[in-house]
Amino acid sequence: KTAYEISTRDWSSDVCSSDLSMFLSTSHAEVWLNENFESYTNGQTLVASNTVSNIITSASVGVPNGILQITNSGINSNSLRISKTATSSGGSASSIVFSLSDGSNSLARNQGYVTFKVKQPSANQAQNPPDTSTLVSFRMGPNDTNTLGNANSAFVQVDLLNNTNTNNIWAKTGSGYQNKISHPALNSGSSVKIQIWYNNSGASYDYTNPAGTSTNLSANTFVVYADSTLVSANPATLPTSTTNSTGGAVATSIGKVGFFVASKYSADFLIDDLYAASVAPALVTGLWINSGVDWTNNASWTNGILPTSATVASFASVGAGNNSVDVGSGQAVSGLVFTNGANAYNFSGAYLQIGSNGISNLPANTQTFRSQIYLANSDQTWS
């Protein structure tokens, strides 16, 4: 046929049998943790027994003025608030640890991607004068059920400071700091997106950095970004082993992540969109805004940014405008996503080249392609 129609109800009847090679399997991200805290109620304290995510351990009870609970005045809606406003040398710490594994907490996650958003609540903005004792540490630790109370158990650590210090985001491994940067948004009430690519394996792999550039990450290294700013060295050396939090056996595999406020420190931060997977989600450049038909017109996309071969183009139901899309002489994207409730679109023009993220059609509406479709990769899954 000259038109390819894709519907979640019955796309196969609309595609010639000779075209079925386009629907063979491809590798996608294996998601280990995806927590946006929306399944909890405002004021709920998080403990291992009442959470959807696989929380290994949490501690806030008995911590001086400790808070480890959900607030609906968060970054998006619900967020996790980690707060400890009093210090107690030698006393209790506040922490929460998430497994990246199954119920055994033993699977090794030695190559992957971790991200979360962080923000200071409006009730507790930057400390003034600067105080380096107000911080929360994000740690990536071994594949066991121990806590992350010992810095030497961390393969990667990112410290976030509640202060106006010129260095308010730190990256480190064990007891050695890799780098420190200044990020004004962290102390101004805005959220900051932390992203970590890590490789605790014997082979290098390619990832796409926040600027959209394909970059090689060599064996036993990692990088940390705060929004688009590099925090760590590029890349930083990842230890091949750590000791567990009890100071016992040597651990060689990553398997959990968590947030920790030491007993001698205070802190107050909101955490949201905690996500860990084998690879980072594909970048979505922008959303088609139904204002015209020309793919190459910047005004056709949110923020005026055209999709590229490294990003996913997203189509939804923005307004009741024109649902015809003319790709002109041809376009290349990493993938196409039609979000829940998306309109029924008609694509025309020379061709679309689809990368490794394929085509995903979430609504019941049929998407029609009268342009040719080429695959940038040999095998793909469309759904």
N, C-alpha and C positions, 0 to 999 in steps of 0.2 A: 504494500500500500504506500501511497505518497504521504499519508498522515499517520503518525503514531499517537494513539490515544492511551493515556495511562489513568486508570481508576483503581482505587483500593477495592472496589466491588468486583471487577472482572476485567483486568487489563489484558489477560491472555487472549481473549477472544478478539481483541482489536489489533493484535500484532501477528504478522506473518510468521510461520514456523521457521523460516530461514533466518529470522532476526533474533531467535531465542538465545543465541550466543551472547547477546548483550546482557543477559540476566544471570550469568553464572556468578559464582560467589567471589567475593573479594574480602580482604581483611579490613575490619573496623575496630574501633577502640573497644577494649575490654574495660568496662567501668568497674572500679573497685569500691568507690565511695562517692555518693552524690547526695549531699545534705544541704537543703535550703531552709530547714527548721520550720517550714510552713505546716507540718503535721502536728505541731505542739500548740499549747495554749499560752496566752500571755501570763507571765509570772511563774510558769512551770519550771521547777528545778530539774536539771538533767542528771539522772543517775543511770547506771547500766541497766536497771530493770524496767525502765519506762520509756525506752527510746527505740525508734525504728532502726537507726543505724547501729552497727556493731560496736558499741562503746565498751571498751575493755575495763576502764576504770574512770571514776570521776571523784573529786574531793572538793567540797566547799563547806560541809558541816564542820564546825569547830574552828574553821579558819577565821581569824579576826576580821569582822566586817566583810566576810567573803560572799560573793554572789556568783552563781553559775546557773543562770536561768534565762528563760525566753522573755524577750520584750517585743511588743508589737510596734514600738517606735524605733524600728531598726533601720538597716540600710535599705532594704526593699520594703518588706512588711515585718515579718518575724525575723529576729536575729538572735544569736546567742550573745549574752552579755557576760563577759569575764571581768570581774571587779574584785579588788581587794584593797581597801583604803587604809588599812593599818598594817604595819610591819611588826614582826616578832622574831627576833634573832633566835634561831634554833627551834622555832615553833612550826606551825602547819603551813603547807603550801596549798595553792589552789590549782587544780589541773583537770584536764579531760583528755582521754586518749581514745582514738578510733582505730579499729583494726582494718587493714586493707585485704583481709583474708576471709576464709569461711569460718565456721564455728570453731575450728581447731586453732585459729590464729597463727598457723604455721606456714602458710604459703609464702614463697619469696617473691617480692615485687621489685626486682633489681633494675628495671629500666622503665621509665615512665614520666608522668607529668602530674603535678599537684598545683592546685590554685585555690585561693580564697580571697574574699574581700574583707577589709578591716577599716574601722572608723571609730573615732572617739565620740561617745555620746555627748550631746550638747551640755549635759549637766556637769561634765568634767572635761573641759578643754585643756589645752597645753598648760603644764605646770610652769610657773614663773616665780622665782628664777629657775633656770634650767636645772634639772635633777635627773641624773642617770640611774637613780634607784627606782624609777617608776616605769616598769616595762613588763611586757608579756613575751614569752619565747614560744615560737612555733618550732617543733622538733619532729624529725623523721627518724624513727628508731627501728630496732630489730623485730623480726617476725616471732614474737613471743607475747606472753600476757603480762609482762612486767610493766611498771610505770615508766615515765620518761623523766623522773626526778633528778637524774644524774646527767649533766651536760656531756660527760664522756660516753654516754650511750647513744648520742645523736650522730647520725651520719651527716645530717644537714640541720642547721639551726638558723632561724631568722628572728632577730630581736626587734621589737617594735616599742618605741619609747614614747611615753606620755609627757613630752616636754618640748621646749622651744630650742633644744640643742641643735646646732647646725648638722649634727649627725644623728638622725632619728630612726634610721633603718640600718640594721647591721646583719651581715651574713657571716656565718662561721661554721666550722666543723670541730667537734671536740672542744678543746680549750683555745683553739687558734682562730682569730678573726681574719676573714678574707678581705673584707672591705666594709666601709661605712659610707652612707650617702645622706644627703639632705633632701627631704621630700616635703615641701611646705603644706601640701594637701592633707597630710596625715595629722597635722596639728591645727587645721583650720575648719574642722567639722565635715570635710569631704571624705568619701570612701576612696581607698586605694586598693587596686587589684594586685595581689602578689602571685607570681607565676614561677614555678620551679620545674626545669627539665633536668633529669638526672640519669646517669648511666653507670650503674654498679656492675657492669658486665665486661666481658673481654673483647667486645667488638663495638666499633663506633656506629652511630646512626644519625640520620638527618632529621632535623626539626625545623619548623618555621617560627622565627622569633617574632616579637610583637610588631616589628616594622614590616612583617610580611616577607622577610628574606630567608631563603632556605640556608640552614647553617649546619655544619657537622659537629656533633658532640662526641668527642673521643672517649675511649674506655676509661672508667673510673674518674669521671668528672661530672660537674653540675654547673648550672647557671641559675641565678635568681634575678627576677625583674620585679620592679615596683611600677605598675603601669608600663610605660615604654622605657623606663630608666633601668639600666643594668646596675644591680646592687653588688653582685659578686665579681670576682675576676672572670675573664672570658676565655676559656672556662676556668672554674676553680677545681682543685683536686679533691676528689671524694675519697675518704678513707676506705680501705678494703675490708676493715673490720672495726668493731667497737666492743666495749664491754657492756653487759647488760646493766640495768639500773641498780642492781644489788651489788655490783662490783665483782660478779662471778665470772661465768663462762664468757669466752670471746664469741661475738656474734658477727656473721659475715653477710647476712641478707637483710634487706629492708622489708618491713611488714606492717608498720603502723605509723600514725601521725598523731600529733596532739599539741595542746597549748598548756603552758606551765608558767605560773607566777611563783617564784621562790619565796620562802618564808620571810626573807629580809627585804623583799621588794613590795611595792604597791603598784596597782595598775587599774585601768578602766578602759575596756575596749569592747566594741561590737564586732562579731564575726558572722559572716554569711557566705553562702554559695561555696561551701567546702566541697571540692571535687578532686578525685584521683583516678587515673586511668592509665592504660598502657601507652596511649598517645594523646596529645591535646585535641580537643574538638576542632573541627575545621573552622577557619575564620569566616565570618559572615560580613561582607563589606557593607551591605546596605539592603534596604527593603524597597522593592518596586512600589511606587506610590500612585500608580494608575492615572497619572496626569497626561500621558501621551502614549505613543506607540513605539517610539524610537529608542532602542536599547542604548545606543551610543550617546544619547543626550543626557548630560549629567543631571539635568532637572528631573529626569525620570526616576531618580534614586534618592533615598533619604541621605542627607548630608552632602549630596552632589558628588558621591564617590562611585565610580563604575566598578563592577566586579572584575576580578582578574582570574588568571588560571590557577592562582594560589588560594582563592577564596570561594565561598559558597554564595550563590545568589538566592535570596529569599523572596517568596511571593506570598502575600496574605490577602486580606480583604480591606485594604486601606481605601476608604471612600467607595463610591459607586461609579468610578470612572471607567475608562476604556480598559478592557481586558485583553486587547490585542497587543502582541509584542513582536516587533520587527527586529531581527538580529542583524539585518543588513548583509554585509559581505561575509559575515561569520564571526562567532565569538567563542572564547574558550574560558571555562570555569572549572573549579574543582568539583562542583556539584550543584544541583538544584534542590531546594527544599520548598515545598508547598505546605505552609503551616496549617494547624487546625482551623477550620472555618474559611480557608482560602477560596477565592473565586475560581471559576472555570476559565482557564486561559487558553488562547490560541497563539502559537508561535509560528512565525513565517520568516522568510529570508533564506540565505544560502545554507548555513549549517550551525550547529552547536557542538563543540567538543567538550565532552564530559570527563572530568578527572576521577580520581579514586573514590570520591564521596558519592558518586552515582546520582540517582534521582529518588527522592522520597516524597510521596504524595500522601499527606495525612488526612485530608478531608475526603468526603464522598464524591466531590466533584471530579469530573474527567478533565484531564489536561491534554490538549491536542497539539501535536507537533507536525507542521507541514514543511519544516526545514529538515535537512538531513542531520543525522546524529552520528558523530564519530566518538570513539572511545580513546582516551589518552592512555588507558591501561587495558590489558588484554581481557581480564575477567571482572565483572561487576555484579552487584546485586541492586536491583531497583525494587522499591516497595511502596 
